[in-house]
Amino acid sequence: METYLTHLLEDLHAITLARWRRCPPHFYQAGMRDDLHQPPEGFLEKPQPDALPGETEAAIGEIENWLHSKPAITMFDHFGLEAEQFPPAEKLTEAQAHPLVDALVRLWVAHNFLPTLPNKAPARIFYPMMLARMAEPAMLLEHGMNGIEFCDFDPEGCPFGEAWCDCKEYLSHDVPVRV
């Protein structure tokens, strides 16, 4: 399993890097850079003009496609991956699932899908939820971001289970949400 996971992580990195080289994530192009969303190893930043010709029109076109229900394809399709490439969560240890979830988050961010991650849930719990979401249709945006949430922020219906629910803290304190 370790050898397979090493190759899968290398494949995910290669797809992430290719996407960054073709179209860096919107937040990065807009100057909203932070420690969590860094370019992948191997990315060489090129100076970007303040505004690219046709960028506004392209962004409006994406919104019109979304409004007029342009058929969306799955995230697996956007990434050039198949569900069968990913091992089932029950066959992974937490130590194996954690780097896989990190690599998937970097892949999502590279494609402007920004997941809201639970702070407490182990990777083995979050990993199958990510795979399930990747099998659903998703609109890929190059000039904006697509926020992905996995719960309704209702502690009683938390999909991560009561032990891993962050919602009570968000509802009672000013706890930052990790994206």
LUMDOKOL-341881 format. One line per field, with one value per residue: residue in one letter; x negated, y, z negated of N, C-alpha, C, O in turn. Coordinates in pm, 1 decimal. Example, Ala and Ser with C-alpha at 12.3 -4.5 7.8 and 13.67 -1.06 7.14 Angstrom:
type: c(a;s) $
nx: c(-1319.0;-1285.0) $
ny: c(-569.0;-225.0) $
nz: c(-780.0;-708.0) $
cax: c(-1230.0;-1367.0) $
cay: c(-450.0;-106.0) $
caz: c(-780.0;-714.0) $
cx: c(-1320.0;-1290.0) $
cy: c(-330.0;3.0) $
cz: c(-780.0;-787.0) $
ox: c(-1423.6;-1340.9) $
oy: c(-331.9;113.8) $
oz: c(-846.5;-803.9) $
//
This chain:
type: c(m;e;t;y;l;t;h;l;l;e;d;l;h;a;i;t;l;a;r;w;r;r;c;p;p;h;f;y;q;a;g;m;r;d;d;l;h;q;p;p;e;g;f;l;e;k;p;q;p;d;a;l;p;g;e;t;e;a;a;i;g;e;i;e;n;w;l;h;s;k;p;a;i;t;m;f;d;h;f;g;l;e;a;e;q;f;p;p;a;e;k;l;t;e;a;q;a;h;p;l;v;d;a;l;v;r;l;w;v;a;h;n;f;l;p;t;l;p;n;k;a;p;a;r;i;f;y;p;m;m;l;a;r;m;a;e;p;a;m;l;l;e;h;g;m;n;g;i;e;f;c;d;f;d;p;e;g;c;p;f;g;e;a;w;c;d;c;k;e;y;l;s;h;d;v;p;v;r;v) $
nx: c(-82.7;-198.3;-378.7;-199.2;-50.1;-249.9;-298.7;-43.2;-25.0;-233.4;-122.7;101.9;-29.4;-157.4;63.2;171.3;-41.3;-54.7;190.1;155.0;-47.9;83.5;306.2;299.3;453.1;747.2;757.2;487.8;390.1;526.1;389.9;443.2;288.8;180.3;46.4;146.8;234.2;24.1;-191.7;-259.0;-549.2;-793.8;-662.6;-703.6;-676.4;-547.5;-562.0;-251.6;-26.4;168.3;433.1;565.0;618.9;953.8;1026.3;1233.6;1458.1;1438.5;1480.8;1744.5;1862.8;1825.6;1996.1;2240.8;2258.5;2290.4;2530.9;2708.3;2715.8;2510.2;2397.9;2240.2;1942.4;1800.3;1575.6;1375.5;1356.0;1278.4;1024.7;900.9;901.9;1000.3;1243.8;1174.0;903.2;841.6;774.4;996.0;1114.9;1120.5;907.2;689.5;450.7;452.8;217.8;159.8;382.4;383.0;171.7;280.9;531.1;435.1;301.2;518.4;667.4;490.9;499.5;771.4;780.0;606.6;771.3;958.5;1155.5;1263.5;1246.5;1424.9;1277.4;1301.5;1178.6;1132.0;1189.2;1055.8;837.1;910.4;1183.7;1267.1;1165.8;1323.1;1550.7;1458.7;1396.2;1653.4;1772.0;1620.1;1723.8;1955.9;2133.2;1960.2;1896.0;1633.0;1432.5;1234.8;1195.9;1279.2;1395.1;1505.6;1679.4;1679.1;1868.4;1916.7;2103.0;2401.4;2357.5;2487.1;2486.0;2631.4;2679.7;2435.9;2218.6;1974.3;1988.6;2059.3;1831.4;1637.8;1729.8;1711.1;1883.5;2022.1;1833.2;1789.0;2035.3;2054.3;1824.2;1569.3;1425.7;1179.9;1245.6;1099.2;977.9) $
ny: c(-120.2;123.6;188.8;221.8;441.2;635.6;669.6;759.3;1000.6;1137.1;1155.7;1318.9;1551.5;1617.2;1674.4;1889.7;2074.8;2108.5;2233.7;2474.2;2582.6;2624.6;2780.5;2967.1;2952.3;3150.0;3310.7;3340.3;3473.8;3708.4;3820.1;3738.4;3582.6;3321.9;3131.5;2869.9;2813.7;2765.6;2782.6;2482.8;2270.4;2329.3;2515.7;2806.3;3135.8;3381.9;3722.4;3887.9;4081.6;4365.1;4344.5;4107.1;4096.9;4067.9;3936.2;4017.4;3975.8;3700.0;3612.1;3695.6;3536.8;3281.9;3304.9;3336.8;3085.0;2927.6;3033.6;2967.2;2701.1;2538.7;2220.5;2057.7;1880.8;1600.5;1645.4;1457.5;1415.3;1674.5;1675.4;1470.3;1216.3;898.9;745.8;489.7;492.5;562.0;442.5;264.4;422.9;263.4;97.4;243.1;386.1;646.1;788.7;738.3;840.6;1112.8;1263.5;1218.6;1346.0;1608.2;1642.9;1620.5;1845.7;2049.3;1997.5;2051.3;2327.0;2427.8;2412.4;2600.0;2518.2;2554.7;2400.1;2383.6;2289.9;2052.0;2117.2;1930.7;1668.0;1351.1;1262.4;1018.5;1016.2;1241.6;1203.5;999.6;1156.4;1362.9;1220.8;1133.7;1380.4;1455.1;1296.2;1412.4;1646.7;1946.7;2287.4;2421.5;2695.3;2948.3;3208.6;3278.1;3152.9;2840.5;2761.8;2488.8;2317.1;2085.2;2044.6;2165.6;2333.4;2265.8;2141.0;1915.4;1763.4;1693.7;1580.4;1469.9;1354.4;1364.2;1368.7;1486.6;1730.9;2068.3;2275.4;2363.5;2516.2;2720.7;2840.8;2938.0;3081.0;3301.0;3147.7;3087.2;2975.0;2715.3;2723.8) $
nz: c(0.0;-72.0;136.8;348.2;252.3;246.8;521.1;599.5;457.2;585.2;841.8;786.3;706.6;948.1;1115.1;976.7;993.1;1272.4;1318.8;1172.8;1328.5;1568.0;1498.9;1237.5;909.9;847.2;609.1;557.9;783.5;743.6;539.2;282.1;72.6;-143.6;-422.5;-413.8;-153.5;62.7;352.6;541.7;505.8;747.5;897.8;1080.9;1042.7;1258.3;1353.5;1345.3;1540.5;1423.8;1510.2;1723.3;2075.3;2166.3;1934.0;1758.1;1917.8;1950.4;1688.3;1651.2;1845.2;1728.7;1508.8;1641.0;1767.9;1539.1;1439.0;1644.6;1629.9;1744.1;1826.3;1564.3;1491.5;1311.2;1030.6;1034.4;1311.8;1396.1;1286.9;1417.4;1312.3;1162.2;952.4;874.8;846.4;592.9;270.6;44.9;-253.9;-482.8;-451.7;-504.7;-727.5;-977.4;-949.9;-684.1;-551.4;-610.1;-460.3;-210.1;-215.9;-252.1;-4.9;169.3;93.0;173.9;448.6;502.1;434.7;627.8;844.4;791.4;612.0;296.4;5.2;-306.0;-586.6;-850.7;-1175.5;-1374.8;-1288.9;-1205.5;-931.4;-815.1;-844.2;-705.9;-447.7;-290.7;-253.5;-96.8;137.1;209.8;265.6;482.0;677.8;752.2;967.3;1057.9;1101.1;1271.1;1211.8;1348.6;1298.8;1047.5;727.4;594.6;329.5;106.2;-115.3;-380.4;-569.2;-738.9;-943.7;-1177.1;-1482.9;-1576.3;-1352.2;-1249.4;-1000.3;-1057.8;-1298.0;-1648.7;-1814.7;-1659.0;-1580.5;-1490.2;-1498.5;-1731.7;-1863.0;-1673.1;-1674.2;-1931.2;-1992.8;-1869.4;-1654.8;-1415.1;-1080.9;-904.6;-582.7) $
cax: c(0.0;-283.0;-429.1;-86.0;-19.0;-356.9;-271.9;78.9;-60.6;-311.4;-27.3;180.7;-118.6;-178.9;186.3;179.4;-143.2;-13.3;298.5;95.3;-123.3;179.4;396.8;291.0;584.0;797.7;716.8;344.6;376.8;582.9;303.0;488.8;200.6;163.4;-43.2;209.7;250.4;-100.6;-215.0;-325.8;-691.7;-815.6;-592.9;-781.8;-583.2;-580.1;-488.9;-122.3;24.1;278.4;555.7;541.8;721.9;1066.6;1048.7;1366.7;1555.6;1430.4;1545.7;1888.7;1901.4;1836.8;2118.4;2354.3;2265.1;2345.9;2671.0;2786.7;2704.2;2420.0;2375.4;2115.2;1890.2;1752.0;1441.1;1286.1;1335.7;1197.9;887.1;846.8;886.0;1115.1;1264.0;1107.8;761.7;826.8;804.3;1102.1;1067.8;1101.9;778.5;583.7;429.7;459.3;90.5;166.6;491.8;355.2;108.5;371.9;626.0;361.2;278.3;648.2;701.5;407.5;554.3;896.4;748.5;548.8;883.7;1050.6;1253.4;1212.4;1324.9;1423.9;1229.0;1322.2;1052.9;1115.6;1210.9;937.4;834.7;982.2;1326.9;1289.3;1124.5;1432.3;1643.0;1398.4;1414.3;1795.1;1797.3;1553.1;1806.5;2072.6;2104.1;1903.5;1861.6;1495.1;1417.6;1097.3;1195.1;1351.5;1377.7;1624.1;1671.1;1736.8;1891.4;1958.2;2210.3;2489.6;2322.1;2587.5;2419.9;2710.9;2676.5;2299.5;2180.3;1849.5;2017.1;2053.5;1695.8;1551.7;1804.5;1653.1;1989.7;2054.9;1733.8;1812.5;2159.6;2045.3;1702.8;1515.9;1321.4;1160.2;1271.4;981.6;1007.4) $
cay: c(0.0;242.3;219.8;274.0;575.3;724.2;701.0;838.6;1135.4;1197.6;1189.4;1433.4;1667.5;1651.5;1736.8;2019.5;2161.5;2139.1;2332.0;2601.5;2636.9;2667.4;2882.4;2971.3;2975.7;3287.1;3385.9;3367.6;3578.7;3831.5;3869.3;3690.8;3469.1;3291.0;3019.0;2741.9;2794.7;2800.2;2713.2;2353.3;2263.6;2324.5;2626.1;2928.0;3246.7;3480.5;3846.8;3897.5;4219.2;4393.3;4289.0;4040.1;4130.8;3975.1;3867.0;4050.7;3907.2;3556.7;3591.3;3709.2;3415.6;3172.1;3326.0;3306.7;2938.7;2876.0;3074.8;2898.4;2557.6;2462.8;2093.1;2045.7;1744.8;1573.0;1689.7;1354.3;1444.4;1796.5;1645.2;1360.3;1102.6;810.3;706.2;361.9;516.1;596.7;329.8;290.2;478.1;159.6;30.4;340.1;433.6;792.2;837.3;728.6;924.7;1255.6;1326.9;1206.6;1457.3;1732.1;1650.2;1647.2;1986.0;2129.4;1976.7;2127.1;2469.5;2458.8;2421.6;2699.5;2459.3;2582.2;2326.6;2419.8;2169.0;2042.5;2123.4;1817.0;1535.8;1285.1;1250.0;897.4;1047.7;1343.6;1149.9;946.8;1264.9;1432.7;1136.8;1138.6;1512.0;1457.3;1220.8;1494.5;1753.4;2069.5;2387.6;2466.9;2838.1;2995.9;3349.5;3289.2;3037.0;2759.8;2715.8;2356.6;2289.1;1947.0;2036.6;2281.9;2401.0;2228.5;2037.8;1794.2;1685.4;1700.2;1460.6;1416.9;1290.6;1455.1;1377.6;1564.8;1849.8;2199.6;2375.9;2421.7;2620.8;2832.4;2906.8;2999.6;3161.4;3354.7;3054.6;3098.2;2857.8;2682.5;2694.5) $
caz: c(0.0;-80.1;270.7;425.7;202.7;291.9;662.6;605.9;412.4;694.0;948.7;741.0;712.4;1089.4;1164.5;909.4;1052.3;1410.4;1310.8;1132.0;1441.6;1670.2;1446.9;1090.6;847.8;849.0;489.9;569.6;884.7;689.3;432.9;150.8;47.0;-284.9;-449.3;-383.0;-9.3;127.3;480.0;526.0;537.8;891.2;963.2;1095.9;1064.5;1361.0;1328.1;1411.6;1552.6;1331.7;1568.8;1850.5;2173.5;2172.2;1807.1;1707.3;2003.0;1919.6;1559.3;1674.6;1917.5;1632.5;1430.4;1729.1;1780.5;1414.5;1430.8;1746.9;1602.2;1831.5;1756.9;1490.4;1484.0;1176.2;998.6;1086.4;1454.0;1406.1;1246.5;1497.2;1221.2;1145.5;813.1;850.8;817.6;452.1;181.8;-51.8;-381.4;-583.7;-429.1;-534.0;-863.9;-984.0;-896.6;-537.8;-502.3;-629.9;-343.1;-96.0;-230.1;-223.4;139.9;233.0;67.2;264.8;583.0;509.5;433.2;758.4;938.2;734.9;520.8;162.9;-94.0;-446.3;-651.6;-995.1;-1250.1;-1464.9;-1228.5;-1149.2;-785.3;-774.9;-840.0;-603.5;-317.2;-207.7;-220.0;17.1;255.8;247.1;326.8;612.4;772.0;785.0;1063.9;1001.9;1201.6;1259.8;1238.1;1359.7;1260.0;921.9;640.6;566.6;191.1;82.5;-257.3;-401.7;-668.4;-746.4;-1067.4;-1276.8;-1562.8;-1591.2;-1229.5;-1198.4;-926.0;-1110.2;-1426.0;-1763.0;-1868.3;-1570.4;-1538.4;-1519.9;-1490.9;-1862.6;-1889.7;-1582.0;-1712.1;-2063.0;-2003.8;-1743.7;-1612.6;-1268.9;-998.2;-822.7;-441.7) $
cx: c(-86.6;-334.9;-319.1;-54.5;-125.5;-333.6;-146.7;50.7;-144.0;-220.1;55.0;96.4;-137.4;-56.0;201.1;81.5;-105.2;96.7;244.0;21.2;-30.3;261.8;386.9;427.7;619.3;749.1;569.6;320.4;424.9;500.0;343.6;410.6;186.3;76.8;15.6;213.9;127.2;-115.3;-284.5;-474.1;-706.8;-746.4;-683.0;-687.2;-637.1;-503.4;-360.1;-83.4;140.8;410.1;520.7;651.3;831.0;1099.3;1188.8;1473.7;1556.4;1499.3;1697.9;1940.7;1915.7;1964.8;2241.2;2369.5;2328.4;2495.8;2760.4;2766.5;2624.5;2389.3;2238.1;2071.0;1833.8;1611.9;1339.8;1253.4;1250.7;1050.7;822.0;820.2;1011.5;1123.0;1187.1;959.8;735.7;863.5;917.7;1043.6;1039.5;971.6;660.6;572.1;444.5;331.2;86.3;271.2;457.4;283.7;195.1;475.5;556.0;339.7;408.1;689.9;619.6;457.2;682.6;867.1;689.5;656.7;993.3;1170.1;1196.3;1297.6;1315.1;1392.0;1262.8;1187.3;1025.8;1118.6;1081.0;950.4;913.5;1133.5;1355.1;1262.0;1240.7;1535.4;1589.8;1418.5;1559.1;1826.9;1733.3;1633.5;1931.2;2034.9;2053.9;1864.5;1720.6;1488.3;1269.7;1084.7;1275.3;1329.5;1511.8;1608.1;1743.2;1747.6;1948.2;2067.1;2291.4;2466.7;2432.1;2528.0;2498.6;2708.5;2537.7;2260.8;2050.4;1869.8;1992.3;1910.7;1606.9;1616.8;1735.2;1761.9;2021.6;1959.0;1757.3;1935.6;2147.9;1923.5;1664.8;1396.9;1302.9;1186.1;1150.6;1027.7;878.7) $
cy: c(125.9;284.7;280.3;416.9;676.2;765.9;786.8;982.6;1208.3;1239.4;1312.9;1561.0;1712.4;1720.9;1876.7;2118.2;2202.3;2244.8;2470.0;2665.0;2690.0;2785.4;2883.6;3002.3;3123.4;3368.2;3425.9;3479.7;3713.1;3887.9;3827.2;3564.0;3448.7;3166.6;2885.3;2712.2;2844.4;2726.6;2579.7;2362.5;2248.0;2437.2;2748.6;3040.8;3341.7;3607.4;3849.9;4043.7;4238.5;4336.1;4226.4;4079.5;4023.3;3905.5;3893.8;3977.8;3756.7;3525.5;3599.7;3586.4;3295.2;3183.5;3295.3;3155.7;2877.0;2909.3;2997.2;2748.1;2481.6;2332.1;2089.3;1899.5;1724.0;1629.7;1585.3;1382.0;1570.1;1766.2;1537.3;1236.5;1017.0;765.7;578.9;377.5;537.3;478.2;365.0;335.8;369.4;80.9;121.3;363.4;585.3;852.0;830.1;823.9;1073.1;1319.7;1319.6;1318.9;1589.5;1750.0;1679.6;1792.2;2075.8;2118.1;2057.4;2276.5;2512.4;2477.2;2516.4;2639.5;2476.4;2511.2;2390.2;2291.5;2167.1;2043.8;1996.6;1681.0;1476.8;1271.9;1127.7;919.3;1145.0;1290.9;1091.7;1052.8;1344.5;1352.3;1139.1;1270.6;1520.9;1383.1;1298.8;1600.0;1879.4;2162.1;2438.0;2613.3;2871.9;3139.3;3373.6;3162.1;2969.0;2703.8;2583.3;2336.3;2148.9;1933.9;2165.7;2362.5;2386.1;2114.4;1907.3;1706.0;1679.1;1570.5;1396.9;1342.3;1387.7;1474.4;1470.7;1695.1;1978.4;2305.5;2441.2;2535.3;2742.7;2911.6;2980.4;3091.3;3216.2;3270.4;3066.0;2966.3;2837.3;2649.0;2681.2) $
cz: c(0.0;57.5;355.9;382.9;245.6;436.9;677.5;563.4;518.2;809.1;910.9;746.2;857.7;1147.9;1105.4;972.4;1195.2;1410.4;1272.2;1248.9;1550.2;1623.7;1294.6;1030.1;839.8;729.3;499.1;670.1;831.8;573.5;293.7;115.9;-102.2;-299.1;-405.8;-233.9;65.7;260.7;454.9;559.7;688.5;966.4;965.5;1132.4;1170.5;1328.2;1410.4;1426.0;1456.3;1382.7;1702.8;1948.8;2175.3;2042.0;1751.5;1787.2;1974.8;1787.5;1573.3;1749.4;1825.9;1551.2;1515.6;1750.8;1656.6;1405.4;1528.0;1742.4;1707.0;1758.3;1690.9;1492.1;1343.7;1156.1;1045.7;1233.1;1474.6;1380.4;1333.0;1414.2;1221.0;999.6;778.5;819.1;668.9;363.5;86.4;-186.1;-484.0;-566.7;-462.2;-684.2;-861.8;-924.3;-743.9;-481.1;-509.1;-510.3;-217.7;-99.4;-200.3;-73.2;214.4;211.5;159.8;409.0;601.1;521.3;567.9;864.4;888.2;660.8;380.6;58.1;-232.4;-521.6;-799.7;-1066.1;-1328.9;-1396.5;-1174.4;-997.5;-739.0;-770.8;-725.8;-462.7;-235.8;-170.1;-101.1;145.1;303.4;316.1;464.8;718.9;814.6;889.2;993.6;1116.2;1174.7;1299.5;1248.3;1309.8;1133.6;842.4;616.6;425.1;174.2;-68.2;-270.6;-507.6;-664.9;-872.9;-1172.7;-1358.7;-1574.6;-1467.5;-1167.8;-1126.8;-977.1;-1241.9;-1540.1;-1815.5;-1785.7;-1525.2;-1584.8;-1540.1;-1624.2;-1895.1;-1800.9;-1624.7;-1845.1;-2080.4;-1866.8;-1700.5;-1461.7;-1199.3;-909.0;-681.6;-365.4) $
ox: c(-52.1;-334.9;-341.6;-34.3;-93.0;-347.0;-144.4;98.1;-126.6;-238.3;75.5;145.9;-133.7;-70.4;238.8;117.8;-122.2;95.6;282.1;26.2;-61.8;285.0;458.7;509.0;532.3;704.7;531.4;240.2;372.6;535.3;285.7;461.5;180.7;38.7;-58.6;198.7;128.1;-57.2;-359.7;-517.6;-641.0;-768.4;-733.5;-626.1;-755.1;-390.4;-360.0;-104.8;203.9;489.8;453.7;766.7;802.6;1190.8;1254.9;1568.9;1662.1;1568.3;1770.8;2049.9;2007.4;2033.6;2336.1;2481.4;2410.1;2577.0;2875.0;2796.2;2665.0;2357.8;2135.3;2153.1;1821.2;1539.9;1231.0;1137.7;1161.9;962.6;701.4;727.3;1115.8;1021.0;1140.7;897.5;621.2;970.8;934.6;935.8;945.8;930.8;545.0;671.1;448.3;336.4;15.5;251.0;498.7;330.5;184.0;504.2;611.7;357.9;408.2;742.5;674.1;457.4;700.7;922.7;719.4;636.6;1106.4;1274.4;1092.0;1407.5;1210.9;1470.1;1253.8;1092.8;910.3;1054.5;1005.3;1060.8;977.3;1203.9;1456.2;1329.8;1256.8;1600.8;1666.6;1453.5;1585.0;1900.9;1786.5;1612.9;2003.9;1918.4;2099.2;1806.7;1692.6;1532.9;1189.3;974.2;1333.3;1254.6;1617.0;1531.9;1855.4;1647.2;2019.1;2117.3;2255.1;2546.5;2464.8;2519.9;2439.0;2732.7;2524.1;2269.1;2020.2;1778.9;1913.5;1873.9;1510.8;1562.3;1704.7;1734.6;2045.6;1999.6;1746.7;1939.2;2222.9;1920.3;1722.4;1282.2;1400.3;1153.2;1104.2;1107.1;880.8) $
oy: c(224.5;403.3;377.9;504.1;790.6;883.4;878.1;1076.3;1328.5;1346.4;1401.5;1666.5;1831.9;1817.2;1970.7;2232.1;2318.0;2335.4;2570.8;2786.7;2788.7;2879.6;2808.8;3070.8;3209.6;3481.9;3533.5;3569.7;3818.2;3991.0;3874.4;3452.7;3544.8;3104.3;2796.0;2597.0;2952.6;2619.7;2565.2;2451.5;2164.0;2453.6;2790.0;3040.9;3376.7;3600.3;3818.5;4122.4;4142.1;4284.6;4288.2;4094.2;3903.9;3823.2;3801.8;3924.4;3693.6;3424.2;3520.2;3537.6;3214.9;3084.2;3233.9;3104.4;2785.4;2824.3;2965.8;2677.0;2374.8;2334.4;2114.4;1807.8;1819.1;1658.1;1620.2;1373.5;1572.2;1824.0;1514.9;1160.7;1057.1;750.1;562.6;283.7;531.3;419.8;481.5;291.7;381.0;7.0;81.0;360.7;645.7;954.2;908.7;881.6;1150.3;1422.7;1404.5;1380.0;1674.2;1859.7;1755.0;1855.1;2169.4;2216.5;2123.9;2344.5;2621.4;2548.9;2513.1;2703.9;2419.1;2556.2;2443.5;2196.4;2269.9;1978.7;1958.5;1587.4;1545.1;1270.4;1132.5;847.2;1131.9;1330.9;1130.6;1041.2;1388.2;1408.0;1145.6;1272.7;1586.8;1405.4;1255.1;1638.7;1913.7;2118.6;2491.3;2651.2;2828.8;3185.9;3480.8;3073.8;3032.8;2609.4;2566.7;2338.2;2100.6;1824.2;2261.9;2450.0;2479.5;2001.8;1799.9;1585.7;1661.1;1462.6;1282.4;1275.3;1481.5;1584.7;1527.1;1763.2;1994.8;2413.2;2561.8;2638.4;2856.0;3034.0;3074.8;3171.4;3180.3;3314.4;3055.6;2859.5;2931.4;2556.9;2656.6) $
oz: c(65.1;90.3;427.4;467.5;277.4;471.2;760.0;627.5;538.4;867.2;993.9;785.7;886.8;1223.3;1175.4;1001.5;1233.5;1493.6;1331.6;1267.2;1616.7;1699.5;1228.3;1092.1;827.4;745.5;453.0;645.4;869.1;516.2;195.9;128.7;-178.8;-200.0;-365.0;-193.1;124.4;279.0;358.5;632.7;750.0;1086.4;861.1;1239.2;1171.9;1279.7;1529.4;1333.8;1412.8;1304.2;1785.5;1908.5;2184.6;2038.0;1703.1;1730.3;1975.2;1775.6;1514.0;1720.5;1842.9;1527.5;1466.8;1752.0;1666.8;1368.8;1495.9;1838.4;1752.7;1639.3;1753.9;1493.8;1266.6;1251.9;1091.5;1274.1;1559.8;1444.1;1323.3;1442.1;1272.8;932.6;665.7;769.3;624.0;378.7;50.5;-225.9;-563.1;-656.3;-449.1;-757.2;-754.6;-855.9;-681.0;-374.3;-422.6;-461.7;-129.3;3.5;-130.4;-20.3;311.7;303.3;218.4;482.9;703.1;607.5;616.6;962.4;936.7;648.6;348.9;25.8;-270.6;-520.3;-866.8;-1021.7;-1348.0;-1444.4;-1105.4;-943.1;-633.8;-700.2;-656.7;-368.0;-120.2;-66.5;-15.4;249.1;423.6;414.4;554.2;838.2;903.8;898.8;884.5;1215.8;1067.3;1407.8;1165.6;1281.8;1116.5;884.3;618.4;403.6;222.0;-139.4;-182.3;-532.5;-597.2;-906.4;-1245.8;-1309.5;-1582.1;-1477.1;-1046.8;-1185.5;-943.3;-1291.0;-1527.9;-1856.1;-1838.1;-1438.4;-1702.9;-1593.1;-1629.7;-1948.6;-1847.8;-1612.6;-1870.0;-2173.9;-1764.1;-1707.9;-1387.2;-1251.0;-844.6;-662.1;-244.8) $
//
